[in-house]
């Protein structure tokens, strides 16, 4: 069985998904995490520090997963769609904090 190498466009899309999509997903994670911890009563500075520490691991995991996943469309959908959904949820929850 012959193995074909991926096209340059496919490789570029994987790289863009891992960097850009990973950033969007991590942004959503950070914003939602901070808002949820503040809703739970944690001060903003402590919530921000805790979530920033976890954000590195989230970005690293999403970066690696973007290359390991089979479907490129699924990678884009999960990273960008998940990031957008978490950011939207954080925005809605943050409005209730005031």
Residue pairs with C-beta under 8 A, 6 or more apart in sequence:
6 14
10 72
13 72
14 66
14 67
14 72
14 75
17 66
17 72
17 75
17 76
17 79
18 62
18 63
18 66
18 67
19 63
21 62
21 66
21 75
21 76
21 78
21 79
21 80
21 83
22 59
22 62
22 63
22 66
22 79
23 59
24 79
24 80
24 83
24 84
25 58
25 59
25 62
25 78
25 79
25 80
25 82
25 83
25 86
26 55
26 58
26 59
26 62
26 83
27 83
27 87
28 82
28 83
28 84
28 85
28 86
28 87
28 90
29 51
29 54
29 55
29 58
29 83
29 86
30 51
30 52
30 55
31 86
31 87
31 90
31 91
32 86
32 87
32 89
32 90
32 93
33 47
33 50
33 51
33 54
33 55
34 44
34 47
34 48
34 51
34 90
35 90
35 93
35 94
35 97
36 93
37 46
37 47
37 50
37 51
38 44
38 47
38 97
39 93
39 96
39 97
42 50
62 79
65 75
66 75
66 79
69 75
